[in-house]
Amino acid sequence: MTRTQAQGLIRAFPLFAVLLPAAVLAACSESGGGGGGGGGGEGAQCKPYVVPSGTDLTKPTVSFNSQVVPIFQRYCSSNQAECHQAQEKPVLGLLGDGSDPAEIKTRLVNVPSSRLPRMPYVTPGDPENSFLMRTMDGDQCMFNDECRSGFCGDRMPFGETQLISVQERDIIRRWIAQGAK
């Protein structure tokens, strides 16, 4: 289409003048993107989180009770439960009331996730095949085709207003890599 033809269309259809730039911007914004937050899941937007090279998941040894549980309590406690009210399993159903480490572990380790039953929330020794880790890293969208309803849910914590830092995620990642003990 020549410039003159495009100008003629814009004059003939004023809405076209608004929609065309918006469509171009939308197309450009979809080409990048990270494995970030909510929904999406289109191939271009959803990329796997890659643990930085040189990261040793075997050291230091992680304590579930003193290091992992406080992270769950900070981000997934009852005051954050509204994040999961619309889902099949509210946080309190998944983690109990969040105060008993043994109960939290029992509800996570080797328990199939509600969204992607073939992948447990926590697979001991295998953070990449742990749905909990995928949702914290924001790359669960890579599995949308396999998830119930074609959507694996949003990144945790929901809303991205208070993301779990890479350092805190790596504590959980190490705990899982070290056997989720």
Rosetta silent file (secondary structure, phi, psi, omega in degrees, C-alpha in Angstrom):
SEQUENCE: MTRTQAQGLIRAFPLFAVLLPAAVLAACSESGGGGGGGGGGEGAQCKPYVVPSGTDLTKPTVSFNSQVVPIFQRYCSSNQAECHQAQEKPVLGLLGDGSDPAEIKTRLVNVPSSRLPRMPYVTPGDPENSFLMRTMDGDQCMFNDECRSGFCGDRMPFGETQLISVQERDIIRRWIAQGAK
SCORE:     score description
SCORE:     0.000 S_00000001
   1 L     0.000  133.198  179.094    0.000    0.000    0.000 S_00000001
   2 L   -79.967  165.833  178.710    1.350    3.366   -0.936 S_00000001
   3 H   -62.581  -40.081  179.553    1.451    6.315    1.406 S_00000001
   4 H   -62.710  -41.629  178.839   -1.258    8.069   -0.621 S_00000001
   5 H   -64.842  -42.028  179.627   -3.536    5.009   -0.368 S_00000001
   6 H   -63.540  -42.239  178.382   -2.964    4.807    3.389 S_00000001
   7 H   -63.508  -37.592  177.024   -3.767    8.511    3.806 S_00000001
   8 H   -62.636  -42.018  178.029   -6.952    8.004    1.788 S_00000001
   9 H   -64.077  -41.500 -179.277   -8.002    5.142    4.074 S_00000001
  10 H   -63.333  -41.495  177.764   -7.288    7.221    7.160 S_00000001
  11 H   -66.521  -39.465 -177.506   -9.435   10.073    5.834 S_00000001
  12 H   -73.309  -32.718 -176.628  -12.211    7.676    4.846 S_00000001
  13 L  -130.395   85.677 -176.514  -12.081    5.725    8.099 S_00000001
  14 H   -56.171  -32.585  179.359  -10.994    7.926   11.039 S_00000001
  15 H   -64.284  -32.542  177.375  -11.135    4.963   13.429 S_00000001
  16 H   -58.400  -35.370 -179.721   -8.505    3.259   11.260 S_00000001
  17 H   -65.478  -27.627  178.494   -6.126    6.108   12.132 S_00000001
  18 H   -86.635  -42.634 -174.314   -6.454    5.181   15.807 S_00000001
  19 H   -72.993  -37.050 -177.864   -6.477    1.412   15.464 S_00000001
  20 H   -60.008  -51.383  178.422   -3.537    1.017   13.099 S_00000001
  21 H   -61.891  -36.661  179.038   -0.934    2.607   15.433 S_00000001
  22 H   -64.024  -41.006  179.407   -2.406    0.668   18.371 S_00000001
  23 H   -65.284  -39.899  179.151   -2.129   -2.597   16.438 S_00000001
  24 H   -64.521  -44.501  178.576    1.475   -1.841   15.511 S_00000001
  25 H   -62.857  -42.060  179.641    2.346   -1.062   19.131 S_00000001
  26 H   -62.862  -43.217  179.775    0.636   -4.220   20.364 S_00000001
  27 H   -62.626  -39.373 -179.949    2.505   -6.346   17.848 S_00000001
  28 H   -68.585  -39.435 -177.134    5.818   -4.812   18.903 S_00000001
  29 H   -70.628  -22.176 -179.836    5.168   -5.291   22.604 S_00000001
  30 H   -81.941  -13.949 -175.547    4.416   -8.986   22.131 S_00000001
  31 L   -77.161  -23.163 -178.246    7.740   -9.758   20.516 S_00000001
  32 L   -99.510 -113.165  175.424    9.838   -9.317   23.659 S_00000001
  33 L    71.123  153.991  176.755    8.593   -9.944   27.119 S_00000001
  34 L  -109.809 -165.887  176.744   10.009  -12.177   29.743 S_00000001
  35 L   -81.055   19.115 -170.926    8.651  -15.181   31.529 S_00000001
  36 L   -48.419 -153.981 -161.338    6.956  -12.574   33.680 S_00000001
  37 L   -66.695 -120.641 -162.761    3.756  -12.427   35.457 S_00000001
  38 L   -68.508  173.137  170.660    0.229  -13.202   34.778 S_00000001
  39 L    24.471 -125.813 -179.576   -1.559  -15.048   32.071 S_00000001
  40 L    56.914 -127.088  176.522   -0.263  -14.716   28.610 S_00000001
  41 L   102.360   -5.804  176.137    1.581  -17.806   27.751 S_00000001
  42 L   -62.063  148.053 -175.439    2.025  -17.198   24.053 S_00000001
  43 L   -49.055  -42.173 -176.238    5.344  -18.592   22.942 S_00000001
  44 L   -70.060  -27.790 -177.110    6.937  -15.171   22.404 S_00000001
  45 L   -91.655  -24.408 -172.520    5.975  -13.928   25.854 S_00000001
  46 L  -106.212  111.489 -179.978    6.653  -17.010   27.898 S_00000001
  47 L  -123.118  146.686  179.505   10.273  -17.935   28.350 S_00000001
  48 L   -67.475  142.346  171.975   11.779  -20.350   30.840 S_00000001
  49 L   -71.944  134.161  179.328   13.522  -18.902   33.844 S_00000001
  50 L  -114.412  123.020  176.961   17.190  -19.825   33.635 S_00000001
  51 L   -64.856  129.532 -178.504   19.188  -20.205   36.822 S_00000001
  52 L   -54.772  139.692  179.425   22.275  -18.019   36.409 S_00000001
  53 L   -59.871  144.637 -178.761   25.375  -19.974   35.445 S_00000001
  54 L    89.610   -6.300  178.461   27.615  -20.677   38.382 S_00000001
  55 L   -74.659  123.027  179.273   24.698  -20.994   40.809 S_00000001
  56 L  -100.007  109.782 -178.225   25.386  -23.947   43.102 S_00000001
  57 L   -82.396   -5.027  179.187   22.098  -25.381   44.326 S_00000001
  58 L   -89.722  -15.719 -178.175   23.857  -27.840   46.641 S_00000001
  59 L  -136.128  148.589  -13.956   25.376  -25.109   48.820 S_00000001
  60 L   -71.189  162.596  177.049   24.697  -23.677   51.263 S_00000001
  61 L   -64.590  136.205 -176.952   22.465  -26.233   52.911 S_00000001
  62 L  -103.787  137.458  175.403   18.944  -24.870   53.353 S_00000001
  63 L   -97.947  120.740  179.415   16.822  -25.335   56.457 S_00000001
  64 H   -59.829  -51.140 -175.063   13.138  -25.795   55.681 S_00000001
  65 H   -64.219  -44.009 -173.215   11.962  -24.644   59.113 S_00000001
  66 H   -93.831  -16.859 -178.615   14.164  -21.577   59.532 S_00000001
  67 H  -116.213  -44.704 -175.490   14.554  -20.412   55.908 S_00000001
  68 H   -79.467  -48.559 -177.707   11.775  -21.742   53.656 S_00000001
  69 H   -56.107  -43.750  177.949    8.782  -21.591   55.998 S_00000001
  70 H   -59.663  -32.479  177.149    9.286  -17.874   56.772 S_00000001
  71 H   -67.000  -45.472  176.879    9.167  -17.115   53.036 S_00000001
  72 H   -59.957  -42.328 -179.196    5.889  -19.017   52.699 S_00000001
  73 H   -65.831  -36.581 -179.508    4.527  -17.231   55.745 S_00000001
  74 H   -68.929  -41.611 -173.955    5.549  -13.832   54.399 S_00000001
  75 H  -102.242  -20.518 -172.124    4.036  -14.302   50.926 S_00000001
  76 H  -125.506   16.782 -178.260    1.396  -17.008   51.350 S_00000001
  77 L   -72.923  177.834 -176.330    0.028  -16.465   54.841 S_00000001
  78 H   -58.916  -28.580  179.135   -3.639  -15.948   55.625 S_00000001
  79 H   -73.759  -10.521  175.851   -3.338  -12.197   54.988 S_00000001
  80 H  -104.817    0.615 -171.632   -2.386  -13.058   51.382 S_00000001
  81 H   -61.163  -23.101  179.559   -5.081  -15.736   50.964 S_00000001
  82 H   -59.755  -20.623  178.437   -7.289  -13.500   48.822 S_00000001
  83 H   -61.616  -30.763 -172.850   -4.870  -14.248   45.988 S_00000001
  84 H  -109.756    7.991 -175.707   -6.173  -17.784   45.756 S_00000001
  85 L   -60.377  -33.005 -177.199   -9.852  -17.375   46.552 S_00000001
  86 L   -86.939   -6.059 -177.792  -10.937  -17.892   42.937 S_00000001
  87 L   -91.484  170.640 -176.996   -8.758  -20.954   42.401 S_00000001
  88 L   -61.893  -40.346 -177.020   -9.554  -24.594   43.087 S_00000001
  89 L  -122.646  105.070  176.581   -7.336  -24.789   46.167 S_00000001
  90 L   -63.139  157.679 -179.616   -7.003  -21.699   48.326 S_00000001
  91 H   -51.606  -44.561 -177.402   -3.614  -21.203   49.977 S_00000001
  92 H   -63.432  -28.952  174.410   -4.999  -22.172   53.340 S_00000001
  93 H   -73.286  -33.039 -177.950   -6.152  -25.464   51.836 S_00000001
  94 H   -81.584  -42.915 -176.657   -2.742  -26.012   50.295 S_00000001
  95 H  -106.927   10.020 -173.543   -0.521  -24.867   53.163 S_00000001
  96 L    67.117 -142.928  177.738   -2.900  -25.356   56.054 S_00000001
  97 L   -90.079    2.889  176.540   -2.814  -22.279   58.268 S_00000001
  98 L    82.060    2.849 -176.030    0.872  -21.805   57.457 S_00000001
  99 L   -99.817  -17.618 -176.042    2.063  -22.289   61.016 S_00000001
 100 L  -107.592  104.707 -178.421    3.034  -25.982   60.991 S_00000001
 101 H   -54.739  -39.564 -179.769    6.156  -26.701   58.901 S_00000001
 102 H   -63.729  -40.184  178.717    5.449  -30.442   58.815 S_00000001
 103 H   -66.497  -41.652  178.513    1.940  -29.809   57.483 S_00000001
 104 H   -58.943  -48.771 -178.184    3.230  -27.386   54.831 S_00000001
 105 H   -61.571  -43.187  179.875    5.779  -29.940   53.658 S_00000001
 106 H   -61.758  -34.889 -177.687    3.183  -32.738   53.589 S_00000001
 107 H   -81.548  -12.658 -177.364    0.850  -30.617   51.467 S_00000001
 108 H  -109.360  -44.270 -170.158    3.561  -29.678   48.929 S_00000001
 109 E   -75.759  122.533 -179.879    6.082  -32.482   48.477 S_00000001
 110 L    62.009   22.197  177.085    5.098  -35.058   45.834 S_00000001
 111 L  -101.397  122.560  179.981    1.526  -33.718   45.732 S_00000001
 112 E   -59.024  136.430  178.716    0.215  -33.218   42.167 S_00000001
 113 L   -68.223  152.084 -178.638   -0.573  -29.583   41.461 S_00000001
 114 L   -71.707  -26.770 -178.252   -4.228  -28.751   40.937 S_00000001
 115 L   -89.191  -36.169 -177.665   -3.533  -27.004   37.626 S_00000001
 116 L  -133.143   79.923 -171.537   -0.972  -29.414   36.122 S_00000001
 117 L   -56.761  -24.175  179.498   -1.501  -32.790   37.817 S_00000001
 118 L   -72.663  -13.698 -178.820    1.471  -34.447   36.097 S_00000001
 119 L  -116.761  117.475  176.756    3.777  -32.016   37.926 S_00000001
 120 E   -64.631  157.983  173.876    3.878  -32.033   41.738 S_00000001
 121 L   -56.395  -47.432  177.554    4.005  -28.760   43.613 S_00000001
 122 E  -131.867  122.919  175.050    7.441  -29.880   44.831 S_00000001
 123 L  -107.652  106.653 -176.620    9.446  -32.679   43.236 S_00000001
 124 L   -52.569  131.339  178.853   12.354  -33.460   45.594 S_00000001
 125 L    82.204   -1.561 -172.962   15.684  -32.956   43.868 S_00000001
 126 L  -141.751   79.278 -179.690   14.095  -31.374   40.785 S_00000001
 127 H   -59.183  -32.873 -178.350   13.160  -27.668   40.953 S_00000001
 128 H   -68.154  -22.412  176.997   12.471  -27.564   37.192 S_00000001
 129 H  -110.428   35.097  175.999    9.719  -30.154   37.615 S_00000001
 130 L  -118.938  113.868 -175.860    8.202  -28.471   40.655 S_00000001
 131 H   -58.853  -36.874  178.465    5.055  -26.478   39.849 S_00000001
 132 H   -57.932  -45.735 -179.474    5.592  -24.226   42.865 S_00000001
 133 H   -66.160  -40.497  178.734    9.005  -23.170   41.531 S_00000001
 134 H   -60.092  -43.066 -178.154    7.600  -22.649   38.036 S_00000001
 135 H   -72.349  -31.596  176.721    4.886  -20.320   39.339 S_00000001
 136 H   -72.307  -34.933  177.907    7.334  -18.361   41.486 S_00000001
 137 H   -78.329  -16.869  177.650    9.705  -17.994   38.517 S_00000001
 138 L    82.578   18.147  178.933    6.772  -16.997   36.294 S_00000001
 139 L  -113.234   18.162  175.734    7.336  -19.572   33.570 S_00000001
 140 H   -61.758  -22.483 -179.825    4.400  -21.867   34.336 S_00000001
 141 H   -63.227  -16.639  176.491    2.827  -20.427   31.193 S_00000001
 142 H   -64.004  -18.432 -175.981    5.110  -22.721   29.176 S_00000001
 143 H  -109.078   12.121 -176.832    2.727  -25.520   30.144 S_00000001
 144 L   -50.412  -38.309 -179.500   -0.598  -23.773   29.409 S_00000001
 145 L   -62.842  -25.905 -178.720   -1.466  -26.378   26.763 S_00000001
 146 L   -95.662  -17.230 -175.370   -1.240  -29.104   29.414 S_00000001
 147 L   -79.038  155.648  176.378   -2.922  -27.268   32.268 S_00000001
 148 H   -58.227  138.556 -179.191   -6.570  -27.515   33.163 S_00000001
 149 H    63.216   12.668  177.470   -8.625  -24.985   31.225 S_00000001
 150 H    70.867   19.077 -178.416   -5.556  -24.227   29.079 S_00000001
 151 L  -146.868  124.820 -177.111   -4.121  -21.842   31.676 S_00000001
 152 L   -88.173    6.915  178.060   -1.564  -22.631   34.377 S_00000001
 153 L    93.467  179.366 -177.268   -2.445  -19.630   36.503 S_00000001
 154 L   -91.591  164.249  174.785   -0.635  -16.442   37.375 S_00000001
 155 L   -62.374  147.052  176.238    2.827  -15.911   38.722 S_00000001
 156 L  -106.421  142.981   -7.552    3.089  -16.150   42.478 S_00000001
 157 L   -70.766  148.881 -175.661    2.632  -14.096   44.402 S_00000001
 158 H   -59.451  144.391  174.666   -0.329  -12.908   42.390 S_00000001
 159 H    88.643  -14.368  176.989   -0.433   -9.338   41.141 S_00000001
 160 H    56.981   17.596  178.781    3.342   -8.895   41.117 S_00000001
 161 L   -76.513  -23.552 -178.873    3.067   -6.122   43.685 S_00000001
 162 L  -144.086   72.836 -179.268    5.464   -7.963   45.954 S_00000001
 163 L   -65.620  149.562  174.760    7.464  -10.460   43.926 S_00000001
 164 L   -76.066  127.677 -177.319    9.614  -12.954   45.714 S_00000001
 165 L   -62.934  158.440  177.025   13.216  -11.902   45.180 S_00000001
 166 H   -58.273  -38.594 -179.969   15.621  -14.107   43.239 S_00000001
 167 H   -62.247  -43.052  179.459   17.524  -14.650   46.499 S_00000001
 168 H   -71.338  -39.523  176.345   14.409  -15.929   48.271 S_00000001
 169 H   -62.066  -37.359  179.225   13.376  -18.037   45.286 S_00000001
 170 H   -68.409  -27.607  173.065   16.865  -19.529   45.268 S_00000001
 171 H   -62.690  -48.064  179.714   16.444  -20.520   48.915 S_00000001
 172 H   -66.472  -41.629  178.158   13.335  -22.477   47.919 S_00000001
 173 H   -59.307  -43.547  178.508   15.064  -23.744   44.744 S_00000001
 174 H   -64.369  -43.439  179.042   18.016  -24.997   46.853 S_00000001
 175 H   -57.638  -45.245  179.071   15.675  -26.654   49.334 S_00000001
 176 H   -65.509  -47.985 -179.018   13.972  -28.516   46.478 S_00000001
 177 H   -60.086  -32.136 -179.235   17.308  -29.365   44.765 S_00000001
 178 L   -85.400   13.123  174.151   18.642  -30.658   48.073 S_00000001
 179 L   101.753    5.389  179.026   15.785  -33.144   48.316 S_00000001
 180 L    51.874   47.651 -178.741   13.034  -31.024   49.925 S_00000001
 181 L   -89.199    0.000    0.000   13.971  -32.276   53.393 S_00000001
